[in-house]
Amino acid sequence: MTTLVLEPADKKKKAPRSTGEFAPELAYFEPEALKYPKGERIFAWVKEQGIPYRMTTSHNRITNLPGETELEQYKIAKRTLVVGVRKTLKFDTSKPSAEYAIPVATGCMGHCHYCYLQTTLGAKPYVRVYVNTDDILKQAKQYIEERKPEITRFEAACTSDPVGLEHISGSLKEYIEFMGKEEFGRLRFVTKYHHVDPLLDAKHNGHTRFRFSVNAAYVIKNFEPATSRFEERIEAAGKVAKAGYPLGFIVAPIIWHDGWEQGYTELFEKLKNTLPEEATRDLTFELIQHRFTKTAKTVIEKRYPKSKLEMDEAKRQYKWGRWGQGKYVYPKDQAEALREFITEQIFEKFPKAKLEYFT
């Protein structure tokens, strides 16, 4: 006689596995970096984790990465940590989000197909962290003094995702607490990672705006490998808001795709239904449409040959930049349709929110 075993009708699906923290598979150290307490601490952590390490004369020049092909070397580089001393202390500008870009790290462990770091980092996609944070903050103080009584805003995520590296560097908490003491200084950064717990008890004094990158499910699924899931990001945003940080969201890149209206409607419905009340009190949004350069297209197609990312110049409008270089953006009618639709969604769901810009 055969016994038939029936599964309970209400049996729950397994919860998705939590996105793990960045775990480098290889590390490089500048000898000078080991003279700093942060460098010593990271070196001890690398050895404790059993991560193979090598020495290098410069964090800007790693020439002996393993891998037989360029694509293999790229993938290995994205899993490689390089620890060095930041020698260039002149900060770049960071419009429209801030007056200056404050260096925390360079390079990202994520594999977002569309990312501008694909071209700006060129042949150096490995993840660099800087150990001389006292020097960097001293320079930030100088910029603040030069501009006061105007507020000086510093963007900490122009060349990396510092939240994804905080368990290794601890630098972001230092910057947050530094700005918390500055009457005329403010910090801003954006992340696709949910590993925010080390930052929840930081003495921020409301001077740091913690932003999360969000998007339609189609975009996250197809173009953002090796990042935290949307649900993880929103849960983290709730934690951040409850810790008293001003909160923001960057919807970027906004991508025109089949069903985009439904996709972006669902995005803002999920935000509204999930965020705690604290998150809506001082909420900002920044909107950035997808754009690419010819150089970026070549690099992306080489590194992600199966990507579904649409980069057809014939479907785009060429927009000249400030430095004589241009980018392909959506034609005006499409860009305006995206702007109007998403703006309406924001103010319908979050009437007290501030829309900082659409670009």
N, C-alpha and C positions, 0 to 999 in steps of 0.2 A: 504494500500500500504506500502510495506516494503522498507525503505531507506537503501541502501548498502553503508557503509562507508569504503573507501579504504585507507589503510595506504600508505603514501608516499614511493615510491620505494627506495629513498635515506635516509630514516629515520635512524639516527645514533643510534648505540647501546649505552646503558648507560655506562658511564666511570666507571671502577672498583672503589670501595670505597678505599680511602686512608688508608694505614695501620696506625692504631693509635699508639700513644706512650704507653709505658709500664705503666699500671695503677695497682699498687699493690692492693690486696684485704685485706691484713693483713700486719702489720709492727711490728717489735721488735726493741727495743733500749737498748743498754748498758747504764747504768746511767752515766758512764764516758764520753760517746759520747756527752752528753748534755752539757758538759763543754767546748766544742769547738764551735766556731761560725757556722761552717758547720753543726754540729749536731743540734744546736738550730734552724737553718734555715730549715733543713729537717723535724724536729719535728713539726715546725709551719706549714709547707706545708702539712704534713700528717693529722694534725688536721683540716686544712682548707678544705682538700679534703674529710673529713669525713671517713677516712680509720681507721678501728679499730686497736688499737695498744696495745702492752704489753711490759713489761720490761723483760730483760734477763740478767743473770750474765755474759754471754759470747756469742759473735757472732758465736763462733765455736760449740756451743752446744745448739740447739733448740730442746727440747724434747717433747713439748706439742702441736705439730701441730695438727689441727683438721683432721678428716678423719677416716673412719672405717676400711679401707683396706690400704695396703701398696701403691697400685696404686693411691688411692684417696689422700693419704698424699703426694705422689710425685707431683701430679697435683697441689695441693694446695701450696706446697713448691715453685713451679716454679712461683707462683703469690704472693710470700711473700718477703717483703723487710726487711733486717736486717741491722741495722746501728750500727757500732762499731768502736773501735780503733784498728788499726793494730799494734800489739806488735812486731811481727817478722819483723825486718827491713833488714835482710840479703836477698839480691835478688837472685833468682834462675837464672841459665844460660838459654839462649833461642836460642840455635843454631837450624837451620842455619840462622834464620832471624835477630838475634841481639846478642849482648854480654850478656845482662841482661834482665830479665822480671821485669818491674816496676809495683808494685801493684796499681791498681786503684779500682778494685772491684773483687769479686769472685762469680761465678754463673751467669747464663744467663736465660733470660725470653723466649728465643727461644726453640723450640722443635725439633731440628735437630736430627734425629734418629741415625746418625752415630757419633755424637760428642764424642770426647775423654773425655769430662767432665762427661759423664755418669759414668765412672769408677773413674776418679781422684777425683771427689767430693764425690763419694760413697753415703753415707746416708745424705749428706748435700747439696742438690741441690738448696736450697733457695738462693736468690740474696743478697749478702753482699756488702755494700759500706763502705769505710773507711773515717773517718772525719779528721784524723791527717795528712793531705797531706803535711804540712810544714815539718814534720819529715821525710816523705818519700822522698821529694825533697832534703832535706839536705843530706840524704844517697846517693841519685843519684849524687849529687855534689861531694861527697867523691870518688865515683867510677870514675867519670870523671877526677878528679885531679890525681888519682893513675895511670891512663892510658895515660894521655896527654904526648906528642902531638898527640897520636893516637886518632882517633874519637871513641867515645863510643856510641853504639846504644842501645836504650831501647825499648823493645816490650811491649806495654800497653794492649794487648788483649789476653794474654796467658790463662787467667782463666775467661774471661768474654767478653762481647761486650760493651765496655764503651760508644759508641755512643748512644746505646739504653737506657742508664741511665743518659745521660748528662742533661736532663731536670730536673732531681732530684738532682744530685750531683754537677754539674758544675766543676767537678775535671779535666776533660780532657782539658778544656780550660786553666786551671791553668798550667797543665803540658806542653801544647803546648807553652805557653808564657814564661815559665821558660826555656825550651830548645831553644826558639828563641833568648835568651840572651847568651847562652852557645856556645862559639867558638868551643869546642870539643865535644859537646853533640848533639845527634840526637834522635828523637822520631819516633816510627812506631806503627801503629795499623791497625787492619782490622775490617770491620763491614759488617753485612747483613742488616743494617737499613739505612733509608734515612733521618733521622731527623738531618741534618747537619747544619741547619741555625744558631744555637747558636755559631758555630765554624768558620763561614765564615769571621768574622771581627777580629779574633784572630791575634795577632802580632807574626806570626810563623817564619818569616825571612827565609823561605825555609828550616827550620831544621826539619820539621815533614813530613814524607811520609804517606799520607792518602790512605789506600788500601781498596778495596771492594772485598768481596767474591762473585764470580760469578760461574755459572755452566750451564750445558745443561738444557733445560726446563724440561726434565723428572726428573732430580735430584731435582730441586727446587720444582716441583709440588708434588712429592711423599715423600720427606724426609726433607723438611725444613718448617714445619708449624710454624706459629707465627713469621715469619720474613717478611721484606718488599719484595714486588714483584720485579722481575728483572728490570722491566721498571722504578720503583721508585729508585732503586739503581743506575741505569745508569744516570738518570736525576740528582741525587745527585752528582754523580761523575763529571758531567759537571759543576755543581756549585762549587765544590771543586777546580777543575782545574782553573776556572775563578778567584777564590780567591787566586791563586798563589801557592797552595800547590803542591809539587811533588806528582804524582799519581801512584798508582799501583793496580794490580788485582791479587788475588789469586784464581786459579781454583782448588777448593778442596771441597770434595774429588773427584777426577776423577773416575768415575764409568763406568765399562764395562757393557753395556746394549744393548738390541736390538735397532739397529739404532743409535749407539753411534757416528758413523762418521758424520751422518747428524746432530745429536744433537749438537755436538761441532762445526761443520761448521757454523750452524745457530747462535750459540753463538757469534763467532768472527765476523760474518757478521753484527749482530746487534750492536756490539761494534763499528765497523768501521763506520757504517752508522749513529750512534747516537752521538758519542763523538765529542765535539767541538775541533777545531785545538789545543787549549791550552793543551788539555789532552794528546796529542801525543808527546810533546816536550821532556819530561823526564819520559818515561813510563816504568814501570817494570812489569814483570809477575813472579809468583811463582806457581809451579805445584806440587800437592801432590796427589798421587794415594790413593785410598781407602785401609785402613787396619783395622784390628780389632784383639783383643785378645780374648781368651776364656772367660775371665771374662766379657769383654765388651759384647760379644755375649749373655751371660746369662742375663745380666742386660737389654740390649736393648729388647730382646724377652719378658722379663717380663713387661717392661714399655710401649712398643709399640707392642703388640701381633699381630696386623694385618699388621705390616710393610712389605713392599716388598723388604727390603734391603737384598741382597744376602750375606750370611755369611757361605758358605759351605767350610769347611776346605779342603775337597777333591779336590776342584777346585783352591786351593791357594798354595802358597809357604811359608814355615815358615822362617822368617828372625829374627835372633838373635839380640837383642838390646845390648846397652853398659853395662847395669846393670844385665845381665844374664836373662833378660826376653825378650821374642820374640813376634812377631806379624805376622799375616797372611796377606801377600801381594799377588798381582797378579804374576803368573809365569812369568819368564823372557821374554818369547816371547810376552805375552800379554802386559806386562809393557812397553816393547820396542816399540810395535806397538802404544800404547797410546802416549808415549813420542814423537815418530817421527811424528805422525799425527798432534798432537796439536802444536808441535814446528813449523811445516811447516805452519799451519794456522796462528800462531802468526806473523811469519816473512813475510808471504805473505801479511797480512793485515796491519802490523805495522813494517815495515823494520827497523826503528830506535829504536825499543824497546829493552830492556835488559831482557834476561831470567836469573833470579837469580839462580834458581835451579829446579831440578825435583827429587822428592824423593818418 
